[in-house]
């Protein structure tokens, strides 16, 4: 699994430092982790397969990626939001808005995953459509102009059509990324 902005904690704590400096450093690391800006290394076994159906969301990583309480990372199929957490890459316009949209969309904490094609990407993230009630997150992000329809991947042509219609609607209304 790809790690982002991981800090070598051992290096930070090695050497001679005052106890106050160590405590302040740890508090800063915890704040950055809490804010979602870094991941602290955790000794978790790699999660195994996961069934379609209902799952609890631990946190939103960015607009098109979720972390489940099971430890799985889920990458949305068919929607590509602007980057906010990609290592060595600037935060892109509309990325924070896409992340906040996703956070609000999944705020109840439970989502339904639906598979459609490949189940895992090269970063060991689960590839799935994410639903809350009868609304698909990818479609809503695209309709809001906070994601592009990523139809060049292998998944249902019916879902691709839905995403293209949503993108055309966002372009016509000049929403989000289409407002320029």
C-alpha positions in Angstrom: 0.0 0.0 0.0 1.3 3.5 -0.8 2.3 5.5 2.1 2.0 9.3 2.1 4.1 11.8 4.0 5.3 9.1 6.4 7.7 10.4 9.0 10.5 8.2 10.4 9.5 8.5 14.1 12.6 6.7 15.3 14.8 9.4 13.7 12.7 12.2 15.3 13.0 10.7 18.7 16.7 9.6 18.6 19.5 11.8 19.9 19.5 14.1 22.8 16.5 16.3 23.2 14.8 18.0 26.1 11.7 16.3 27.4 9.7 19.4 26.5 10.9 19.3 22.9 10.0 15.6 22.6 6.5 16.2 24.0 5.9 19.2 21.7 7.2 17.2 18.7 4.8 14.3 19.6 1.9 16.7 19.9 2.7 18.2 16.5 2.8 14.7 15.0 -0.5 13.8 16.6 -2.1 17.0 15.3 -0.8 16.4 11.8 -2.1 12.9 11.9 -5.5 13.9 13.3 -5.7 16.6 10.5 -5.1 13.9 7.9 -1.9 15.5 6.7 0.4 12.5 7.6 -0.1 8.9 8.4 1.7 7.5 11.4 3.0 4.0 10.9 0.8 1.4 12.5 1.5 -2.3 12.7 -1.7 -3.6 11.2 -1.9 -6.8 9.2 -2.8 -6.2 5.5 -6.5 -6.4 5.3 -7.9 -9.3 3.3 -10.8 -9.3 0.8 -13.9 -7.4 1.7 -17.5 -8.2 0.7 -19.8 -5.8 -1.1 -22.4 -4.4 1.2 -22.4 -2.0 4.2 -19.2 -0.8 5.8 -18.3 2.0 8.3 -16.1 4.9 7.3 -13.2 5.7 9.5 -12.1 8.8 7.6 -12.0 10.6 4.3 -8.5 10.6 2.8 -9.4 12.9 -0.1 -12.3 13.4 -2.5 -12.1 10.0 -4.1 -10.6 7.8 -1.4 -12.0 6.6 1.9 -10.6 4.6 4.8 -12.9 2.1 6.4 -12.8 1.0 10.0 -11.8 -2.5 8.8 -8.5 -0.9 7.6 -9.3 -1.0 3.9 -8.8 2.0 1.7 -11.5 2.4 -0.9 -10.9 4.2 -4.2 -14.0 5.4 -6.1 -14.5 3.8 -9.5 -15.2 6.3 -12.3 -14.5 9.6 -10.5 -11.2 11.5 -10.4 -11.1 14.4 -7.9 -8.3 17.0 -7.8 -5.3 16.0 -5.7 -5.0 17.1 -2.0 -2.7 14.5 -0.4 -0.5 13.2 -3.2 3.2 13.2 -2.0 5.4 15.8 -3.6 2.4 17.3 -5.4 0.6 20.6 -4.7 -3.0 20.8 -3.6 -5.0 21.3 -6.8 -7.8 23.7 -7.2 -11.2 22.3 -6.0 -9.4 19.4 -4.2 -10.3 20.6 -0.7 -13.9 21.2 -1.8 -14.1 17.7 -3.2 -12.7 16.3 0.0 -15.2 18.3 2.1 -18.1 17.2 -0.2 -17.1 13.5 0.3 -16.8 14.1 4.1 -20.3 15.5 4.2 -21.7 12.8 1.9 -20.4 10.0 4.1 -21.0 11.8 7.4 -23.5 9.3 8.7 -20.5 6.9 8.8 -22.0 4.0 6.9 -21.7 3.4 3.1 -22.6 0.6 0.8 -19.9 -0.7 -1.5 -20.7 -2.2 -4.9 -18.1 -3.9 -7.1 -17.9 -3.4 -10.8 -14.9 -4.8 -12.5 -11.5 -5.0 -10.9 -11.6 -5.1 -7.1 -8.1 -3.9 -6.2 -5.8 -1.3 -7.7 -2.0 -1.3 -7.8 -1.9 0.5 -4.4 -4.0 -2.3 -2.8 -7.0 0.0 -2.5 -10.5 -1.5 -2.9 -12.1 -0.3 -6.1 -15.9 0.2 -5.6 -18.9 2.4 -6.2 -19.8 4.0 -2.9 -23.5 4.5 -2.1 -25.3 6.3 0.7 -29.0 5.5 0.4 -29.9 5.7 -3.3 -27.2 8.2 -4.1 -23.8 7.2 -5.7 -20.9 9.3 -4.4 -19.0 9.3 -7.7 -22.0 10.6 -9.6 -22.7 13.3 -7.1 -19.1 14.5 -7.1 -19.1 14.7 -10.9 -22.5 16.4 -11.0 -21.2 19.0 -8.5 -18.2 19.7 -10.7 -15.8 18.4 -8.1 -14.6 15.4 -10.1 -14.0 14.3 -13.7 -15.7 11.2 -15.0 -13.0 8.7 -15.4 -14.5 6.4 -18.0 -11.3 5.0 -19.4 -11.3 2.2 -16.8 -13.2 -1.1 -17.1 -16.5 -0.9 -15.4 -20.2 -1.0 -16.3 -21.2 1.0 -19.4 -24.5 1.9 -17.6 -22.5 3.6 -14.8 -20.2 5.3 -17.4 -23.3 6.8 -19.1 -24.6 8.1 -15.7 -21.2 9.7 -15.0 -21.0 11.3 -18.5 -24.5 12.8 -18.1 -23.6 14.2 -14.7 -20.4 15.6 -16.1 -22.2 17.2 -19.1 -24.6 18.8 -16.6 -21.8 20.2 -14.5 -20.0 21.6 -17.6 -23.2 23.2 -18.9 -23.8 24.8 -15.4 -20.1 25.7 -15.2 -19.8 24.1 -11.7 -16.6 23.6 -9.8 -13.7 22.5 -12.0 -15.7 23.6 -15.1 -16.3 27.2 -13.8 -13.1 28.6 -15.5 
